[in-house]
Amino acid sequence: MAKAVASDEKPGSATKSTTPPARDPKLAVEEEYQLARRLNTVQSLELFIARHPDDPLAAKARADLRRLSR
């Protein structure tokens, strides 16, 4: 199905991309870890560890989990 052209656009002109740039993956993982710590539940920490088992923050999450389980 053909796309309608807006009246102020020239046919065949490329539209600008409105997709924002990708987030920094390290920042996203850091934010997820901070959320797990704020929730301070076994489930939140286990979920973080399951999603990011090889990230250095997973070691911190494991330590948090051990303290929480005491």
TAURCOR-V225193 format. One line per field, one symbol per residue. phi: phi as a letter, one per 30 degrees, with the letter a starting at -180 (. if undefined). psi: psi as a letter, one per 20 degrees, with the letter a starting at -180 (. if undefined). A space follows every 10 residues. Layout:
phi=???
psi=???
This chain:
phi=.dcdcddccd eidddddcdd ddddedddde dddddddddh bedddddedd dbdcdedddd dddddddddd
psi=pqpqpqhiqp piqpqqpjpq qqqohhgggg hhghghgghl qgggghgggh hlhiqhihgg hggggghhi.
